[in-house]
């Protein structure tokens, strides 16, 4: 068993999606359950990659490759998790990049890592107007609305969306997390968001904190 788990971990570390996918499939054939793969291979390695990123030992392209590799494993595991009801979801997240902003690398990394940490994620994509965020809140009733703005010219849209949510009378229905290069804690306080992730792993931490969850796929 340890050999397949190690192969998955090494594949995540190398950002090799094909290795991770194949090793996940082999692990399942050998009788290793989906929850064991997630708890012993995916989560610990992604936490380690997060530490390496914060320490400046690896960079965004490396994290993106590892996130994609993790997603390859989750793609294999998802049908089993659904069928066996092993995936006790920690919460529902709606995520998107604000209107006028076409950047999605950071958003995609956060989305994939949230899924790996046990959340259901509905990704609205890029260039999302405030009306679409409001519609998503009303339709999906998420625990968290996560928004990103990567440009100084679009950061103001975060404030605009939150004000639109307030005007709609649904601000108390959802916690709001924001992120992106220009975003600071002072700005978060100014616009009335509930939290802010400086990077992908900071985003996961604040989501877990706001919802009272622990890191890891299962909320135990």
ABEGO torsion letter per residue (X at the ends): XAAAAAAAAAAAAAGBAAAAAAAAAAAAAAGBBAAAAAAAAAAAAAAAAAAAAAAGABBAAAAAAAAAAAAAAAAAAAAAAAAAGABBBAEBBBBBBBBGBABAAAAAAAAAAAAAAGBBBBBAEBGBBAAAAAAAAAAAGBABBBBBBABAAAAAAAAAAAAAAAAAGAAAABBBBBBEAABBAAAAAAAGBABBBABAAAAAAAAAAAAGBBBEABBX
